Amino acid sequence: MRAHGYSSIGGLVALSAWLLVTSFLQESATAASPGQSIIPVLQEQFGLSERQVRGALGALLIFVREELPKQEFDDLARTIPNAERIMAEVKLQGVVTRPLDDLGDYEAALSSLGIGQPLASRFAPAVVQFLGASGHTRERDILVQALD
């Protein structure tokens, strides 16, 4: 049986890896509390500079803005302090220079910030986890929808 191009064994391996990453992220983000800013949490979690985290968040917001209805995007963006300014900075800095058509394009854009694999693929799930841990479950669900 095949699901999403994986054999059943490959699917189990992928599911196991996802569960491992998710449990790691849950442990890392459980300190997030309502009202806590995402930027310092992600800096600490990944050992990134503020510029790198702002850039990765801005690129993520630019990517999901194209995937979501305007109202849902606006709701999500309100959970990220200075979201509009962060997205503008990312464009000015050349992190995002063209439309990001898929998650691979988003992750590739992070390379200009010095964020390569496997960290680039862990960033969006960490944002999802932060939103849930900080009480923004609706916005977390919106982001998950955009990333599917």
Phi, psi and omega per residue, in radians:
M1 nan 2.390 3.129
R2 -2.046 2.443 3.055
A3 -2.372 2.095 3.131
H4 0.988 0.597 3.062
G5 1.445 0.035 3.131
Y6 -1.794 2.525 2.956
S7 -1.262 2.920 -3.118
S8 -1.086 -0.627 3.097
I9 -1.211 -0.784 3.108
G10 -1.068 -0.663 3.107
G11 -1.113 -0.698 3.103
L12 -1.148 -0.691 3.101
V13 -1.113 -0.787 3.132
A14 -1.109 -0.735 3.127
L15 -1.110 -0.743 3.118
S16 -1.072 -0.750 3.123
A17 -1.111 -0.742 3.139
W18 -1.095 -0.749 3.131
L19 -1.110 -0.678 3.105
L20 -1.102 -0.826 3.121
V21 -1.101 -0.761 -3.130
T22 -1.077 -0.748 3.139
S23 -1.154 -0.659 3.068
F24 -1.072 -0.793 -3.121
L25 -1.157 -0.628 3.107
Q26 -1.101 -0.769 3.108
E27 -1.108 -0.682 -3.104
S28 -1.243 -0.595 -3.011
A29 -1.759 0.019 -3.098
T30 -1.162 -0.325 3.103
A31 -1.312 -0.212 3.132
A32 -1.133 2.321 3.120
S33 -2.208 2.740 3.131
P34 -0.923 2.330 3.125
G35 1.592 -0.218 3.131
Q36 -1.308 2.421 -3.133
S37 -1.332 2.441 -3.102
I38 -1.224 -0.554 -3.029
I39 -1.068 -0.933 3.136
P40 -1.133 -0.544 3.113
V41 -1.115 -0.811 -3.138
L42 -1.223 -0.592 3.063
Q43 -1.020 -0.840 -3.113
E44 -1.193 -0.759 -3.092
Q45 -1.061 -0.716 -3.041
F46 -1.882 -0.100 -3.110
G47 1.216 0.591 -3.117
L48 -1.784 2.794 3.052
S49 -1.353 2.871 3.085
E50 -1.049 -0.708 3.130
R51 -1.053 -0.739 3.138
Q52 -1.128 -0.769 -3.134
V53 -1.158 -0.772 3.112
R54 -1.065 -0.709 3.122
G55 -1.133 -0.774 3.135
A56 -1.155 -0.690 3.086
L57 -1.152 -0.754 3.129
G58 -1.075 -0.763 3.110
A59 -1.126 -0.683 3.113
L60 -1.104 -0.758 3.126
L61 -1.121 -0.711 3.104
I62 -1.087 -0.751 3.120
F63 -1.075 -0.897 -3.049
V64 -1.283 -0.377 3.090
R65 -1.028 -0.615 3.127
E66 -1.342 -0.334 -3.071
E67 -1.631 -0.276 -2.988
L68 -2.035 2.673 2.942
P69 -1.082 2.637 -3.052
K70 -0.933 -0.813 -3.092
Q71 -1.105 -0.717 3.118
E72 -1.166 -0.701 3.095
F73 -1.097 -0.773 3.135
D74 -1.040 -0.707 3.105
D75 -1.090 -0.785 3.122
L76 -1.114 -0.811 -3.080
A77 -1.079 -0.505 3.114
R78 -1.138 -0.334 3.134
T79 -1.446 -0.182 3.134
I80 -1.900 1.960 3.139
P81 -0.979 2.324 3.101
N82 1.047 0.628 -3.063
A83 -0.971 -0.803 -3.120
E84 -1.079 -0.750 3.135
R85 -1.145 -0.712 3.132
I86 -1.088 -0.742 3.119
M87 -1.132 -0.688 3.111
A88 -1.133 -0.726 3.119
E89 -1.048 -0.737 -3.114
V90 -1.072 -0.676 3.103
K91 -1.225 -0.764 3.139
L92 -1.112 -0.623 -3.125
Q93 -1.386 -0.106 3.128
G94 1.390 0.238 3.094
V95 -1.192 -0.758 3.072
V96 -2.029 2.004 -3.088
T97 -2.040 -0.079 -3.124
R98 -2.683 2.980 3.094
P99 -1.056 2.484 3.082
L100 -1.720 1.795 -3.002
D101 -1.380 -0.413 -3.133
D102 -2.701 3.080 -3.105
L103 -1.067 -0.565 3.080
G104 -1.092 -0.716 3.078
D105 -1.100 -0.737 3.110
Y106 -1.039 -0.878 -3.108
E107 -1.111 -0.632 3.095
A108 -1.145 -0.634 3.124
A109 -1.081 -0.501 -3.127
L110 -1.186 -0.338 -3.130
S111 -1.072 -0.530 3.112
S112 -1.212 -0.224 3.072
L113 -1.703 0.041 -3.085
G114 1.406 0.356 3.126
I115 -1.917 1.801 3.131
G116 -1.789 -2.995 3.093
Q117 -1.382 2.584 0.087
P118 -1.522 -0.075 -3.085
L119 -1.063 -0.687 -3.111
A120 -1.003 -0.662 -3.123
S121 -1.370 -0.193 3.110
R122 -1.635 -0.220 -3.020
F123 -1.196 -0.920 -3.121
A124 -1.043 -0.776 3.074
P125 -1.058 -0.556 3.103
A126 -1.179 -0.640 3.084
V127 -1.150 -0.747 3.079
V128 -0.992 -0.851 -3.121
Q129 -1.087 -0.749 3.124
F130 -1.037 -0.803 -3.125
L131 -1.028 -0.782 3.118
G132 -1.134 -0.770 -3.101
A133 -1.189 -0.432 -3.124
S134 -1.688 0.188 3.035
G135 1.586 0.086 -3.141
H136 -1.681 1.086 -3.032
T137 -1.195 -0.637 3.107
R138 -1.120 -0.785 3.138
E139 -1.171 -0.621 3.049
R140 -1.040 -0.787 -3.126
D141 -1.143 -0.627 3.080
I142 -1.093 -0.783 -3.137
L143 -1.134 -0.738 3.118
V144 -1.032 -0.756 3.117
Q145 -1.031 -0.750 -3.119
A146 -1.195 -0.524 -3.093
L147 -1.475 -0.236 3.130
D148 -1.270 nan nan
